[in-house]
Amino acid sequence: MSSQPLNTRPRQQSHFVELTPQGLRTVRRWAIGITLGSFLFGFDTGIISGALLFIQEDFELTSFQQSSAVSILLLGAVIGALGCGRIADRYGRRPVMGAIGVVFFAGIMAAALAPGYWVLLAGRFVMGLAVGGVSATVPTYLGEMAPAQIRGRILGLNQLFISVGLLVSYLVNWALADAGMWRLMFGVGAIPAALLFIAAVWLPESPTWLIRNGRTQRAREVVDSVAEPGGADKVVARVTEEHRQEEERARRGSSSLFKGTALAALLVAVALAALQQFVGINTILYYAPTIMGQAGLSASNAIYYSVFIGVVNVVITLVALRLVDRIGRRPLLLISLTGMFVSIGLLGLAFSVGMAPLFMLVFMMAYILSFGVGMGPIFWILLGELFPTDHQATGSSVGATVNWLANFLVSLLFLPVIELIGQGPTFWIFAAICLVGLIFVARFVPETRNRDTETVSADLRRRWGFSDG
């Protein structure tokens, strides 16, 4: 297989599963049910930005306590992401999503009803466990539920619903800000948390997981409910063959996540996970209200400008969803990193030479748009497509964990670096990281559009020079 040209796909075409029109609508409904978790990911990470303005007054928080109330969610997310992979492999994707809904609900209610700082902190940590679980489980679940020809758009719903959740959290903050109702800000999140649990009761289990766990008849029923005749045979044949190859590799002693194809996939996932944060997106969003205020675009109301940024994120994510299965993952990543390199480099120049604030705004928005069309959604898409099926859940878990660790590290170091070297050089560091990322993607990241696991694995082995034995 690895000797075939990678732009021809004779074997994978035989594995394509054609959906009926009704089946396509059903798969989309399943995807929306799964990505309720992604919505909560966005909502719970965004809601604190407005709520904290009022919590600090009610609880008389110190600056350290305010910071910890924000960052404790990131630590919870690291633990949640790291732990969910093996649990999802053992018990299935569907029950894990239901459990995540319960954990979300518990954390949200603890924060909303918190009598003081320590209960608030505990609630935020529990929310983080659920957020991390979502980041590890949703890409795997979506990737196993969608046929290859629409997989990019389905996996892209993860990032879209994260962006929508962020936007809704900003709108909730804005709507309740005048009354200072921070408890209700949190409490609104209990509604989608309950809906996620209900959705998990309704959702089917992943056919891939069912087949790998000896429940082939149930897997056939799931596929037959959405696919044209013969679709279930193709899915069973593909998953069975992949499982046979994995067992063969295991007999040769090559089943480890740190060997062969799985290692190549892990290196790509970990590098992209770190890059997605180290390119500086959260720091750009942090400076957005300040730069907009400098540009003279109305009053410097942080919550209002957060809504504006949230809208831009949603719109560009929708654009990316329309392109990802047409253009492909690699081209969008390359376009994205090129645009980010240029725009954030110019933003650093604008700070260094004192350009007019309007130029800063233009460069910042170009950066956000460049991130949203590629690095934002495609990392999560690739997380659901890169790994051999026996390592999918664990590999996704590791990738998500690294992403959260990188997020925490950037948040911790950004302000000290600004104080040490200034704003302009700091943004140039981000530009340099974008350039490194561009070179890495061009050399080591495979295209996954319209490719089955075997073809992606062959491309990974070729690019990294690895062998499965």
Order of alpha helices (4+ residues) and beta strands (2+ residues): alpha-alpha-alpha-alpha-alpha-alpha-alpha-alpha-alpha-alpha-alpha-alpha-alpha-alpha-alpha-alpha-alpha-alpha-alpha-alpha-alpha-alpha
